[in-house]
């Protein structure tokens, strides 16, 4: 009976993990303040995550007098996938974050800078959301799945 429960539990976990997929929209390129910026999306709603390093994001944040918003995630994290599919795609969230922050994602195990960023900002669980200033100072971080309302409220605390 214990074996059956264990196998059933593992099967449920596998189904949940596989049911939340994370597909990236078509990439587009634009120039912001002289920097070529590759964007994960072309128009639409939700957060426009830039394909750039943290260093590039910090430089752009300094120029624009904004903070960098980092989605520190892993490919195997269920709540990370759920946020990517829901909270980050919300139009109201996108409007605020695209106006007020330089938004990037860092896959903490696979991206070249991931492990160093995890060590510097003490990322130990996923998702971890970081707000970093142009000098690399951590302004605020929060761990775990965030709903639209909680993420909007969090953003208001750092604007």
C-alpha positions as CSV (number, residue, x, y, z in Angstrom):
1,X,0.0,0.0,0.0
2,X,2.8,2.4,0.8
3,X,4.4,1.7,-2.5
4,X,1.1,2.4,-4.3
5,X,0.8,5.7,-2.5
6,X,4.4,6.7,-3.2
7,X,4.0,5.9,-7.0
8,X,0.7,7.7,-7.1
9,X,2.2,10.7,-5.4
10,X,5.1,10.8,-7.8
11,X,2.8,10.5,-10.8
12,X,0.7,13.4,-9.5
13,X,3.9,15.5,-9.1
14,X,5.0,14.6,-12.6
15,X,1.7,15.6,-14.1
16,X,1.6,18.9,-12.3
17,X,5.2,19.6,-13.4
18,X,4.5,18.7,-17.0
19,X,1.1,20.5,-17.2
20,X,2.7,23.9,-16.6
21,X,4.8,24.8,-19.6
22,X,6.7,27.9,-20.2
23,X,6.9,29.0,-23.8
24,X,8.8,32.1,-24.8
25,X,7.2,34.5,-27.2
26,X,9.1,35.5,-30.4
27,X,12.2,37.5,-29.7
28,X,12.5,41.1,-31.0
29,X,15.3,43.6,-30.9
30,X,15.2,47.3,-30.1
31,X,17.6,49.9,-29.0
32,X,17.3,51.7,-25.7
33,X,19.7,54.4,-24.7
34,X,22.2,53.2,-27.2
35,X,22.1,49.6,-26.0
36,X,20.7,46.8,-28.2
37,X,18.0,45.1,-26.2
38,X,16.6,41.8,-27.1
39,X,13.1,41.4,-25.8
40,X,11.2,38.2,-25.2
41,X,8.0,39.6,-26.6
42,X,6.7,41.8,-29.3
43,X,3.9,44.0,-28.0
44,X,1.0,42.4,-26.1
45,X,0.4,42.4,-22.4
46,X,2.5,41.3,-19.5
47,X,6.1,41.9,-18.4
48,X,8.6,42.5,-21.2
49,X,11.6,40.6,-20.0
50,X,14.8,41.8,-21.7
51,X,17.4,39.3,-22.8
52,X,20.5,40.9,-21.3
53,X,22.9,40.2,-18.5
54,X,22.5,41.6,-15.0
55,X,25.4,44.0,-15.7
56,X,23.8,45.3,-18.8
57,X,20.5,45.7,-17.0
58,X,22.2,47.6,-14.1
59,X,23.9,50.0,-16.7
60,X,20.5,50.6,-18.3
61,X,18.8,51.1,-15.0
62,X,21.4,53.7,-14.0
63,X,20.8,55.6,-17.3
64,X,17.0,55.5,-16.8
65,X,17.0,56.0,-13.1
66,X,15.1,52.8,-12.5
67,X,15.5,49.5,-10.6
68,X,16.2,46.1,-12.2
69,X,13.5,43.5,-11.6
70,X,15.0,40.0,-11.7
71,X,12.9,36.8,-11.9
72,X,15.4,34.3,-10.4
73,X,14.0,30.9,-11.5
74,X,14.8,27.4,-12.5
75,X,13.5,25.3,-15.3
76,X,12.1,22.6,-12.9
77,X,10.3,25.0,-10.6
78,X,6.5,24.6,-10.7
79,X,5.6,27.9,-9.1
80,X,8.1,29.7,-11.4
81,X,6.3,28.2,-14.5
82,X,2.9,29.2,-13.0
83,X,4.0,32.8,-12.5
84,X,5.4,32.9,-16.0
85,X,2.1,31.7,-17.4
86,X,-0.2,33.9,-15.2
87,X,1.1,36.7,-13.1
88,X,3.9,37.9,-15.5
89,X,1.4,37.8,-18.4
90,X,-1.2,40.1,-16.7
91,X,-1.7,43.4,-18.5
92,X,-1.8,45.5,-15.4
93,X,1.4,43.9,-14.1
94,X,3.1,44.4,-17.5
95,X,2.1,48.0,-17.7
96,X,3.6,48.9,-14.3
97,X,6.7,46.8,-14.6
98,X,7.5,47.8,-18.2
99,X,7.2,51.5,-17.3
100,X,9.1,51.4,-13.9
101,X,11.7,48.6,-14.1
102,X,14.3,47.0,-16.3
103,X,13.0,43.4,-16.3
104,X,15.2,40.3,-16.7
105,X,15.0,36.6,-16.0
106,X,17.9,34.5,-14.9
107,X,17.8,30.7,-14.9
108,X,19.8,30.2,-11.8
109,X,21.3,26.8,-12.7
110,X,21.7,27.1,-16.5
111,X,22.5,30.7,-17.2
112,X,26.2,31.5,-17.0
113,X,25.7,34.2,-14.4
114,X,23.0,32.3,-12.4
115,X,25.2,30.7,-9.7
116,X,27.1,33.9,-9.1
117,X,23.9,35.9,-8.8
118,X,22.4,33.3,-6.5
119,X,25.4,33.5,-4.3
120,X,25.6,37.3,-4.2
121,X,21.9,37.8,-3.5
122,X,21.5,34.7,-1.3
123,X,18.9,33.1,-3.6
124,X,18.1,29.7,-2.0
125,X,14.5,29.0,-3.1
126,X,12.5,29.6,-6.3
127,X,11.1,31.7,-7.5
128,X,13.0,34.6,-5.9
129,X,12.1,38.0,-7.1
130,X,14.8,40.7,-6.8
131,X,14.8,44.4,-7.1
132,X,18.3,45.7,-7.6
133,X,19.6,49.3,-8.1
134,X,22.0,50.3,-10.8
135,X,24.9,49.9,-8.4
136,X,24.0,46.3,-7.8
137,X,22.6,46.8,-4.3
138,X,19.6,44.7,-3.3
139,X,16.6,46.9,-2.6
140,X,14.1,44.2,-1.9
141,X,13.6,40.5,-2.5
142,X,10.7,38.1,-2.0
143,X,10.5,34.3,-2.3
144,X,7.6,32.3,-3.6
145,X,4.7,32.5,-6.0
146,X,3.1,36.0,-6.2
147,X,-0.4,36.7,-7.4
148,X,-1.0,39.8,-9.5
149,X,-2.2,41.8,-6.5
150,X,0.7,40.8,-4.3
151,X,3.3,41.6,-7.1
152,X,1.7,45.0,-7.8
153,X,1.7,45.8,-4.1
154,X,5.4,44.7,-3.8
155,X,6.3,46.9,-6.7
156,X,4.7,49.9,-5.1
157,X,7.0,49.5,-2.0
158,X,10.1,50.0,-4.1
159,X,8.9,52.7,-6.6
